[in-house]
Amino acid sequence: MAAELISARMLAPTFGSSIFVWASVLGVTLGALALGYYQGGVFSQFEKRDKILLSTLIVSGILLILMPFTAQWVLNFAHIFPFRQAVILSAIIIILPPVTGMGMVSPLMVASLDHSIESAGRRAGLVYTVSTTGGIVFTFLFGFYILPEFGLILPSMITGFVLGIVPAVLIFRHGWIKPGILGAVFIAGLLYHQWQTGLRNERIEVLYQAEGILGQVMVAEIPVEREGLVQKERTLFVNRIIQTSYNPQNERFNDFDYINSISDVISEFPKGARMLALGLGGGVLAQDATKKGISVDAVELDQRIIDVSQKFFGLDSSVRVFRDDARHFLNNCTETYDIIVFDLFRGEEVPAHVFTAEGMAKTKKLLKPGGLVVINGNGYFRGDIGKGTRSLYKTIRALGLYVELYPTDSLEERSNMIYIASNSRDTFDELLPEYIQTGFIQSDSIDIENAFILTDRRPVLDRLNEQATMRWRSVYLAYNRSFYQNLHIPMFN
């Protein structure tokens, strides 16, 4: 399970952490275990099964030590293949060898413990009980502590070393082979990691980088030329997708069109208005709202995002930040707000469990009369690729809210789609800037006939957005790969 979690996090900076990526990781992991169980069963019939068991543990340990470096090499070539094939092929190369080896261990251990038929079942049950219990413990340990605290490379290497060191000593004591290869690989891996950590282009500085169950978070200062001047912009990446850019010299955020548009909407509210920001990022919208005299509550699930927004992006201390899941907060909140903003992108994915009829109904209850709900989404709304956008639009309409769609660009692949909803039609005329009102997509051009009403029983937004998600990642692979490589921005740490 540790290998599965580590490999999934290694894939995330390149492919994201969508349900398709997780399905690929789970499928390859189960396939590798099945292959390992079969091979282990075959080898358990050999006379020297004890030697095979110890050798298998050593080889599996070496493969785990090498896994971070294998992953970086493989992912550098991911752009050659179509997105789906690249994900599956990368998962196979990274996960299959070490997990197959570990899958061989259980049947070999059962055969080594007892040769009598009478007690074979009891021994097999004991081995698989210990194995599964260890998997449960390591899943929680790695997911909630080790990976967020120490990253991916060192835990992978140390786990591999621990897995192989005892078998290496036993093999040495039996005089079969010298186990020095395990130590040599471990030391070589450590030296390579130290060299790679120090390999930074002089033009950039990585201020923060952390891995976790929710993905990779990184803050780096990157030189950007604006108006003939080269200045360093502090940039927040989530799974290598830029979320926030900030100039520390003039304390100015240089962000995306959707940020500017939502900020313009917020500006129309009077001082003292209350805003709920679901999704914090670098704190751009929350910071902007507080400067305009608006009281802000922000909800963010990832503690790392909260920390970097305060430490690196100057989030105002007056912003009340709640560490919580957006849907859980909506379900339990009893306060009301003038404006509720959803900016829940993690990389290119949005949480499907939030955007259901039930979730939007809770949002409606928290909205003051004449208030606004603003949602940031991907820019596709035509054809199959835009079915997710049209389904969320249909879901909001079904709740009796007035809703309009505002694209930030005429080209869907370059656009964000801003959903603007209210419990009063007059609010649009009273609070929205004219350029947004005139930029709304005509409702008769939004085909909702084959769109779904999203519900808790059928939260299919992930699947409906699958093409858009893959398209977004494919663009990233095609255009941004050289950017990260040339600046030596690390794939993971």
C-alpha positions in Angstrom: 0.0 0.0 0.0 2.9 2.3 0.7 4.2 1.7 -2.9 0.7 2.4 -4.3 0.4 5.7 -2.5 3.9 6.8 -3.4 3.4 5.9 -7.1 0.0 7.7 -7.3 1.6 10.9 -5.9 4.5 10.5 -8.3 2.1 10.4 -11.2 0.1 13.5 -9.9 2.5 16.3 -11.0 2.3 15.1 -14.6 -1.1 13.6 -14.9 -3.1 15.2 -12.1 -5.1 13.1 -9.6 -8.4 12.6 -11.4 -10.5 9.5 -10.9 -9.0 8.1 -14.2 -5.4 8.4 -12.7 -6.5 6.7 -9.5 -8.3 4.0 -11.4 -5.1 3.3 -13.4 -3.0 3.1 -10.2 -5.5 0.8 -8.5 -5.9 -1.4 -11.5 -2.2 -1.8 -12.2 -1.5 -2.4 -8.4 -4.1 -5.2 -8.3 -2.8 -6.7 -11.6 0.8 -6.6 -10.2 -0.3 -8.3 -7.0 -2.2 -11.0 -8.9 0.8 -11.6 -11.1 3.0 -11.8 -8.0 0.7 -14.2 -6.2 0.8 -16.5 -9.3 4.5 -16.4 -9.7 5.0 -16.8 -6.0 2.8 -19.9 -6.1 4.9 -21.3 -8.9 8.2 -20.7 -7.2 7.0 -22.0 -3.9 7.2 -25.5 -5.4 10.9 -25.2 -5.9 13.3 -26.8 -3.5 15.2 -23.6 -2.7 12.1 -21.6 -1.9 13.7 -20.0 1.2 16.5 -18.6 -1.0 14.0 -17.4 -3.6 11.9 -15.7 -0.8 14.9 -13.8 0.6 16.1 -12.9 -2.9 12.6 -11.7 -3.9 12.6 -9.3 -0.8 16.0 -7.9 -1.7 15.0 -7.3 -5.4 11.7 -5.7 -4.3 13.6 -3.5 -2.0 16.0 -2.4 -4.7 13.1 -1.7 -7.1 11.4 0.5 -4.4 14.7 2.4 -3.9 14.9 3.0 -7.7 11.2 3.8 -8.1 11.5 7.6 -7.8 14.2 7.7 -10.4 12.4 5.3 -12.7 9.3 7.5 -12.4 11.2 10.7 -13.3 12.8 9.1 -16.3 9.5 7.6 -17.5 7.4 10.8 -17.0 9.9 12.8 -19.1 8.6 10.9 -22.1 4.9 10.9 -21.2 4.1 13.7 -23.7 4.9 11.3 -26.6 1.7 9.2 -26.0 -2.0 10.2 -25.9 -3.1 11.0 -22.4 -4.8 7.8 -21.4 -2.1 5.5 -22.8 0.5 7.6 -21.2 -1.1 7.3 -17.7 -1.5 3.5 -18.0 1.9 2.9 -19.5 3.6 5.0 -16.8 1.7 3.3 -14.1 2.7 -0.1 -15.4 6.4 0.8 -15.7 6.5 2.4 -12.2 4.3 0.2 -10.2 4.4 -3.3 -11.8 8.0 -4.4 -11.0 8.2 -3.7 -7.2 4.6 -4.6 -6.4 4.8 -7.9 -8.4 7.9 -8.8 -6.3 6.0 -8.0 -3.1 3.0 -10.0 -4.2 5.3 -13.1 -4.6 6.3 -12.9 -0.9 3.0 -14.2 0.6 2.8 -17.5 -1.2 6.5 -18.1 -0.8 6.2 -17.4 3.0 3.3 -19.7 3.4 5.3 -22.5 1.7 8.4 -21.8 3.8 6.5 -21.8 7.1 4.9 -25.2 6.9 4.9 -28.1 4.5 2.0 -30.1 6.1 -1.3 -30.1 4.4 -3.3 -30.1 7.7 -2.0 -26.7 8.8 -1.6 -25.0 5.4 -4.8 -23.1 5.6 -4.1 -21.8 9.1 -0.6 -20.7 8.0 -1.9 -19.0 4.9 -4.6 -17.2 6.9 -1.9 -15.9 9.4 0.4 -14.7 6.6 -2.4 -12.8 4.8 -3.8 -11.4 8.1 -0.3 -10.0 9.0 0.1 -8.7 5.4 -3.2 -7.0 5.2 -2.9 -5.5 8.7 0.5 -4.1 7.7 -1.0 -2.6 4.6 -3.7 -0.9 6.7 -1.2 0.5 9.1 1.2 1.7 6.4 -1.7 3.3 4.4 -2.6 5.6 7.3 1.0 6.2 8.3 2.2 7.1 4.9 -1.0 9.0 3.9 -1.3 11.1 6.9 2.2 11.6 8.2 5.2 10.3 6.2 4.5 11.6 2.7 3.3 15.0 3.8 6.3 15.4 6.1 9.1 13.8 4.1 8.0 13.8 0.5 8.3 10.9 -1.9 11.9 10.1 -2.6 13.3 9.4 0.9 10.3 7.4 2.1 10.5 5.2 -1.0 14.2 4.7 -0.6 14.1 4.0 3.1 11.1 1.6 2.7 13.0 -0.3 0.1 16.1 -0.4 2.3 14.2 -1.7 5.3 12.4 -4.3 3.2 15.7 -5.7 1.9 18.2 -5.3 4.7 17.1 -8.2 6.9 16.9 -10.7 3.9 20.3 -9.4 2.8 21.8 -10.1 6.2 20.2 -13.6 6.3 21.5 -14.4 2.8 25.0 -13.2 3.7 24.9 -15.4 6.8 24.0 -18.4 4.7 26.9 -17.6 2.4 24.7 -17.5 -0.7 25.6 -14.0 -2.1 27.0 -10.8 -0.8 24.2 -8.3 -0.1 26.3 -5.3 -0.8 24.3 -4.5 -4.0 21.4 -3.3 -1.8 23.6 -0.9 0.2 25.3 0.3 -3.0 21.9 1.0 -4.6 20.7 2.8 -1.5 23.8 5.0 -1.2 23.8 5.8 -4.9 20.2 6.8 -4.7 20.9 9.1 -1.7 23.8 10.7 -3.5 21.6 11.2 -6.7 18.8 12.7 -4.6 21.2 15.2 -2.9 22.6 16.2 -6.3 19.2 16.6 -7.8 18.0 18.6 -4.8 20.9 21.0 -5.4 20.2 21.2 -9.1 18.4 24.5 -9.3 18.6 27.0 -12.1 20.0 30.2 -10.6 17.0 32.2 -11.9 14.5 30.5 -9.7 14.1 29.6 -6.1 11.8 26.9 -4.8 10.4 28.3 -1.5 8.2 25.4 -0.6 7.4 21.9 -1.9 5.3 19.2 -0.2 3.6 16.0 -1.2 0.4 14.7 0.3 -2.8 12.7 -0.3 -4.4 15.8 -1.8 -1.5 16.3 -4.3 1.7 18.2 -4.7 1.9 21.8 -3.5 4.8 24.0 -4.5 5.7 27.7 -4.2 8.5 29.1 -6.4 9.8 32.5 -7.4 10.1 32.6 -11.2 11.4 35.4 -13.4 8.7 36.9 -15.6 9.1 39.7 -18.1 6.3 42.3 -17.9 6.4 45.7 -19.6 10.1 45.3 -20.5 11.1 44.5 -16.9 12.1 41.1 -15.5 10.6 40.6 -12.1 10.3 37.5 -9.9 6.8 36.4 -9.3 5.9 34.1 -6.5 3.9 31.3 -8.0 1.7 28.6 -6.3 1.5 25.3 -8.2 -0.9 22.4 -7.3 0.0 19.3 -9.2 2.2 21.6 -11.4 -0.8 23.6 -12.5 -0.4 27.3 -11.7 -3.0 28.5 -9.2 -1.7 31.9 -8.1 1.0 34.4 -9.1 2.1 37.2 -6.9 4.7 40.0 -7.1 6.2 40.4 -3.6 7.8 43.8 -4.6 4.6 45.6 -5.4 2.2 43.2 -3.6 0.3 42.8 -6.8 -1.4 39.6 -7.9 -0.9 38.9 -11.6 -3.5 36.3 -12.1 -6.0 35.0 -14.6 -8.9 36.6 -16.4 -11.4 34.7 -14.2 -9.8 36.2 -11.1 -10.2 39.7 -12.5 -13.8 39.1 -13.5 -14.8 37.7 -10.1 -13.0 40.5 -8.4 -15.0 43.0 -10.4 -18.2 41.3 -9.2 -17.0 41.4 -5.6 -16.2 45.2 -6.0 -19.9 45.9 -6.6 -20.8 44.8 -3.0 -20.9 47.4 -0.3 -18.5 47.6 2.7 -19.6 45.2 5.4 -21.0 42.6 3.0 -20.2 39.0 3.9 -18.4 36.6 1.5 -17.8 32.9 1.7 -14.8 31.6 -0.3 -14.9 27.9 -0.9 -11.3 27.1 -1.9 -8.5 29.4 -0.9 -5.6 28.9 -3.3 -3.1 31.7 -2.7 -5.9 33.8 -1.1 -6.2 36.2 -4.1 -10.0 36.7 -3.9 -10.1 36.7 -0.1 -7.3 39.3 0.0 -9.0 41.5 -2.6 -12.3 41.4 -0.8 -10.9 42.4 2.6 -9.2 45.4 1.0 -12.7 46.5 -0.2 -14.1 46.2 3.3 -15.9 42.9 2.9 -15.9 40.3 5.7 -14.5 37.0 4.4 -14.8 33.4 5.6 -12.7 31.0 3.7 -12.9 27.2 3.6 -9.9 25.1 2.6 -9.3 21.3 3.1 -5.6 21.3 2.6 -3.6 22.7 5.6 -0.6 23.2 3.3 -2.6 25.7 1.2 -3.7 27.6 4.2 -0.1 27.8 5.4 1.4 29.0 2.1 -1.4 31.5 1.6 -0.5 33.1 4.9 3.3 32.7 4.8 4.1 33.4 1.1 1.1 35.3 -0.2 0.3 37.7 2.6 -3.2 36.5 3.4 -4.8 39.0 5.8 -5.3 37.8 9.3 -8.8 39.2 9.3 -9.9 36.4 7.0 -11.5 33.6 9.0 -10.1 30.3 7.6 -11.8 27.0 8.3 -10.0 23.8 7.5 -12.8 21.7 6.2 -14.3 20.0 3.2 -16.4 22.4 1.2 -19.5 20.2 1.2 -19.2 19.3 4.9 -18.9 23.0 5.7 -22.0 23.8 3.6 -24.0 21.0 5.4 -23.2 22.4 8.8 -23.0 26.1 8.3 -25.8 28.2 9.8 -24.6 31.7 8.8 -25.7 33.5 5.7 -23.6 35.4 3.1 -24.1 38.1 0.4 -21.7 36.3 -2.0 -20.5 32.7 -2.1 -17.6 31.9 -4.4 -16.6 28.4 -5.4 -13.0 28.1 -6.7 -12.3 24.5 -5.9 -10.0 23.5 -8.7 -7.2 21.2 -7.5 -5.0 21.3 -10.5 -7.6 20.7 -13.2 -10.1 18.7 -11.2 -13.2 19.8 -9.2 -14.8 17.8 -6.4 -18.0 16.2 -7.8 -19.5 15.6 -4.3 -19.8 19.4 -3.8 -21.6 20.2 -7.1 -24.8 18.2 -6.7 -28.4 19.3 -6.4 -28.2 18.7 -2.6 -25.0 20.6 -2.3 -26.3 23.6 -4.3 -29.6 23.5 -2.2 -27.5 23.9 0.9 -25.7 26.8 -0.8 -29.0 28.4 -1.7 -30.0 28.3 2.0 -26.9 30.2 3.0 -27.4 32.9 0.4 -29.0 36.2 1.6 -31.8 37.7 -0.5 -30.3 39.4 -3.5 -27.0 37.6 -3.0 -24.8 35.9 -5.6 -23.2 32.5 -6.1 -20.1 32.5 -8.3 -18.5 29.3 -9.5 -15.3 28.9 -11.4 -15.3 26.0 -13.9 -13.6 24.9 -17.1 -14.5 26.7 -20.3 -16.0 23.9 -22.4 -19.8 24.0 -22.9 -20.4 22.5 -26.4 -20.5 18.9 -27.4 -19.6 15.9 -25.2 -16.6 17.7 -23.8 -18.9 20.4 -22.3 -21.5 18.0 -20.9 -20.2 18.6 -17.3 -20.6 22.4 -17.7 -24.2 22.0 -19.1 -25.1 19.5 -16.4 -24.1 21.8 -13.5 -25.9 24.7 -15.2 -29.1 22.5 -15.5 -28.7 21.4 -11.9 -28.6 25.0 -10.6 -31.6 26.0 -12.7 -33.6 23.1 -11.4 -33.2 24.5 -7.9 -35.1 27.7 -8.9 -32.0 29.9 -9.0 -31.4 32.3 -11.8 -28.1 31.4 -13.5 -25.9 32.7 -16.3 -22.7 31.5 -17.9 -19.8 34.0 -18.5 -16.8 32.7 -20.5 -13.5 34.6 -20.0 -12.3 33.9 -23.5 -13.9 33.3 -26.9 -11.9 30.1 -27.3 -13.2 27.3 -25.0 -9.8 25.7 -24.6 -8.4 29.0 -23.2 -11.4 30.0 -21.2 -12.7 29.6 -17.7 -16.5 29.4 -17.3 -17.9 31.5 -14.6 -21.4 30.5 -13.3 -23.2 33.4 -11.8 -26.4 32.5 -9.9 -28.8 34.4 -7.7 -32.2 34.1 -5.9 -33.2 37.4 -7.5 -33.1 38.3 -11.2 -32.7 42.0 -10.4 -29.4 41.3 -8.7 -27.8 40.8 -12.1 -28.7 44.3 -13.2 -27.8 45.9 -9.9 -24.5 44.3 -9.1 -22.9 42.9 -12.3 -20.5 45.0 -14.4 -21.9 45.7 -17.9 -19.1 43.8 -19.7 -20.1 40.6 -17.8 -23.8 41.1 -18.5 -23.2 41.6 -22.2 -20.8 38.6 -22.3 -23.3 36.0 -21.0 -23.8 33.0 -23.3 -27.3 33.1 -24.7 -29.4 30.5 -22.9 -30.9 29.1 -26.1 -27.4 28.1 -27.2 -26.8 26.0 -24.1 -28.1 22.5 -24.9 -29.3 21.0 -21.7 -31.5 18.3 -23.3 -28.9 15.6 -22.9 -27.4 17.1 -19.7 -27.9 15.5 -16.3 -29.2 16.9 -13.0 -26.4 16.0 -10.7 -27.4 14.4 -7.4 -25.7 12.8 -4.4 -27.0 9.4 -5.7 -25.4 10.2 -9.1 -22.4 12.5 -8.6 -21.1 12.0 -12.1 -19.4 15.4 -12.7 -16.0 13.7 -12.7 -17.0 11.4 -15.5 -18.7 14.2 -17.5 -15.7 16.4 -17.1 -13.3 13.6 -18.1 -12.6 14.8 -21.6 -12.1 18.4 -20.4 -9.8 17.2 -17.7 -7.7 15.1 -20.0 -7.6 17.9 -22.6 -6.3 20.4 -20.0 -3.6 18.0 -18.9 -2.6 17.2 -22.5 -2.1 20.9 -23.1 0.0 21.0 -20.0 2.1 18.1 -21.2 2.6 19.5 -24.6 3.4 23.1 -23.7 4.7 23.3 -20.1 7.0 20.3 -19.9 10.1 22.2 -21.3 9.2 25.2 -19.0 9.6 23.0 -15.9 12.6 21.1 -17.2 14.5 24.2 -18.3 14.0 25.9 -14.9 14.8 22.6 -13.1 11.6 22.8 -11.2 11.5 19.4 -9.4 8.9 16.9 -10.4 8.6 15.8 -6.7 10.8 15.8 -3.7 
